Amino acid sequence: MLSKFRTIPIYTIDEECFFEKITGVLLKQASNRSTENIAVYSSKLNHFLELNSHPYNLAIRKTFTIGKKRFESFIKIYAIILTRLFSINFYLGRLFSKISIRVFQSSEEAVLFYRNYIYPNKQNDLCLARAFFAAATSKSFKENGLIFIGVFLPSKSMHAWIIEDRAMADPQDSIWLNYQPVAAIHYE
Amino acid sequence: MNNQHIHIISELSVQFINTSSGKTYKDIWHLLKAGVWKNADVGNFESNNLKGVLKRDDWETVIPNILPLYPGMRWNNSLMQMEEPRFTPKIKETNSLHIIAAANRFFKKYDGKRIGVQLSGGLDSSIIIGLLHYLKIPFWLVGMTTQRYEFRTERYIQHLLMPLAQETILIDYEAYLPLSDLMNVPPHQHPEMLAINYSSENAMAEACQKLGVEVLLTGDGGDNLFAEALPNNPNECPWLPQVFSDPFPADLIYAPKGVQLVPFFADTDFMDGIFNLRRGMKEDNSKWWARQYFESILPQELVNYDYCADFWGLYVSGLQKAIPTIKELFEQAYQLTKNELFSPKEVLKLLGQDILDTKKEMYQVIEARTAFAIWLNGLKKAEVAI
């Protein structure tokens, strides 16, 4: 079960930008708070925010390959259902991802499996389902991982990615750097 | 015509070809004054922009029967078409000493002049900085910077490299966003896409003046040298060094301020060397080969990570701020040309779109049409279009 969902509002001079956790939509409202983020976060979230803000502190990625998995067909069906639910509604997808099947050693392995086997030609649009799939199937995520959902301001473009074991979990993700976190999902 | 403007534009390195007669013009101000601008085709300009600079030899005429002949291009009189000669590298044994020697020969060309480098915080300009530092050649740095989240790695590298320079000026990008200060773009003879970046280039040129920089080296062309797939056969080399840089900022922004804008990676000796080293290699968009090869002269962060910020956010913000000016330019363009693409109805349709949506196709049309309207505005300022 993914226990903690935390919004990370972004304050500009006159606006507050935040992620709505039921619909999965980015909302903006007028705000007169300063640009400094005043919210208090857990030490785990603070640690990951720090890593995300200083990408040169992340561990250098190793090349990774995925081996044959037991119950591969079952994992694929799980991934497809999860993907379809996310395409309907963010909350439904999140709810389904609480069923975890921890078959991969790490989120990186899970991400590679997802990229290779689940709609491989549509991966640019599946970052959210991919991240939640990895979180639900990685043995390491619970202790060492965190999902970020971010926005590329001032556009409305959004993205989701995982940092696990001090490293970006997706070796093929070259755009995450542009997105500022507006929400995080992790275990305490 | 305003004499001050004539002085600036007479320095242009671009020539023009009459596609019907094959006649070359050093400049076309006389034709513009005779009114050829009235029949200029904004649709062709937009379509040329979509084709991109790598297909300049396939561009349609924007001004009827007139094509710009950019430096390095040639006109084939028998086929009556534009040609873009490809670079053919010389095959020779190459090692790091040859690369260093090639860089040294290049820098020596500017002996006695104050050399500046554009400090972007990315790999390509960092390689130039690394080479200058290694060769103990003094240099100055000029760069744009921003506090935007996505540029955090570029900022980090900029601050790592600054101490290597004699002096550095970092300019706040937020004050010179793309599409800003459009009314002050100098008059030019042919519509040019880079007119939309006038503001930041002008700020950089002014910073060069402040530092006394006479030659500003850019990392343009690094994407070609370090990322493109390369064949074994040098005759099939895909590089077009003449498109590595654009003459618009060099001629109209930097040259009038006494600054020569030079793309370092268009140096033939250096290109020869890199071709020989990367010959037969696959496409390498993250430039891992270059990161490893230049490891000893680069910050380790650039060797081990391939981070690269997207400039998209800057363009979105620039467009948001520039909309009133763009509307004004379009209104003027409509008055001058009566072209329906600048009519109030079309403008409403074009600028009424959700500009926070990340559809690059939408931006390409807005940018090209704006660049065309900037050109008309320049002609009006030069009292050519009345």
Interface residues (C-beta under 8 A of the other chain):
Chain A: S53 H54 P55 Y56 L58 I60 F152 L153 P154 S155 K156 S157 S174 I175 L177 N178 Y179 Q180
Chain B: R148 Y149 E150 R152 T153 Y156 S286 E301 N304 Y305 D306 Y307 C308 A309 D310 W312 G313 V316 S317 Q320 L356 D357 T358
